[in-house]
Amino acid sequence: MQFLPIPALTDSDLARFWAKVKRPESGCWEWTASTDERGYGRFGIRVPVYKAHRVSWTIHHGQIPDGLEACHTCDNPSCVRPDHLFLGTQADNLEDCARKGRNGAHSHPEKRPRGESHGCSKLNASIVAMIHELSGKGMPSTRIVKLLPVAVHHSTVRRVIHGERWSHVRRVSDDEELQVEIVDGAEPESGMNGLFGSETVGPYGKA
């Protein structure tokens, strides 16, 4: 896998970076801002976005040589603590995962933000229900986005409709009121307003 080299960080970049990290005396240093779908931190430096743990390695050790990845000894993708990282090839990383019988995306599911517990999420279960309600009536995402109580891009709405985002909340009824439920196997999350089973949600919120 090819990664862009991390550019030189300014004092402002460093201040922004560390403002997004919780650094306890022991244990993982948790990235608290945006993450990708696998739970790895995302940090923008003058437009390009880089993996936060790779930025942390670069801050402490310099550039990562081509062909090498920054791997986690702690198997926590949101961790940016430099002594929890080591350099290896993609094969090394896969071998490490296989040896431990797990991978970083699943060994710490409670660390992986989902839905409303994600710090950058503008949606909630009621708005997701509203999106499915309007989509079920044949409304395109470009119109739905104009009716939402929050500002999001229509591509986000489209991903919700197709199950690429908020897939743990799904439509289960075509009745006038929409039934939504947490899909079996999805991790419960904080901020779901008690939605840990089936619950009736109208197009603009709970019934």
WOMO-V976277 format. One record per backbone hydrogen bond with DSSP energy under -0.5 kcal/mol. CO is the residue of the C=O (numbers start at 1). NH is the residue of the N-H. If there is no record, write none. Layout:
CO&NH ; CO&NH
//
This chain:
10&14 ; 11&15 ; 12&16 ; 13&17 ; 14&18 ; 15&19 ; 16&20 ; 17&20 ; 18&21 ; 20&32 ; 21&23 ; 22&24 ; 22&30 ; 28&24 ; 28&30 ; 29&80 ; 30&22 ; 34&42 ; 36&39 ; 40&36 ; 41&52 ; 43&50 ; 45&48 ; 46&48 ; 48&45 ; 50&43 ; 51&54 ; 51&55 ; 52&56 ; 53&57 ; 54&58 ; 55&59 ; 56&60 ; 57&61 ; 57&62 ; 58&62 ; 63&65 ; 65&68 ; 69&71 ; 69&88 ; 71&86 ; 75&77 ; 76&79 ; 77&41 ; 78&31 ; 81&84 ; 82&85 ; 84&73 ; 84&74 ; 86&71 ; 88&69 ; 89&93 ; 90&94 ; 91&95 ; 92&96 ; 93&97 ; 94&98 ; 95&99 ; 96&100 ; 97&101 ; 97&102 ; 103&106 ; 103&107 ; 104&77 ; 104&108 ; 106&109 ; 108&111 ; 108&112 ; 109&112 ; 111&113 ; 114&117 ; 115&118 ; 118&121 ; 124&128 ; 125&129 ; 126&130 ; 127&131 ; 128&132 ; 129&133 ; 130&134 ; 131&135 ; 132&136 ; 133&137 ; 134&137 ; 134&139 ; 135&138 ; 140&143 ; 140&144 ; 141&145 ; 143&146 ; 143&147 ; 144&147 ; 144&148 ; 150&152 ; 153&156 ; 153&157 ; 154&158 ; 155&159 ; 156&160 ; 157&161 ; 158&162 ; 159&164 ; 159&165 ; 160&163 ; 166&169 ; 168&183 ; 170&181 ; 178&180 ; 178&201 ; 179&172 ; 180&199 ; 181&170 ; 181&183 ; 183&186 ; 189&192 ; 192&195 ; 194&196 ; 199&180 ; 200&207 ; 201&178 ; 202&205 ; 205&202
//
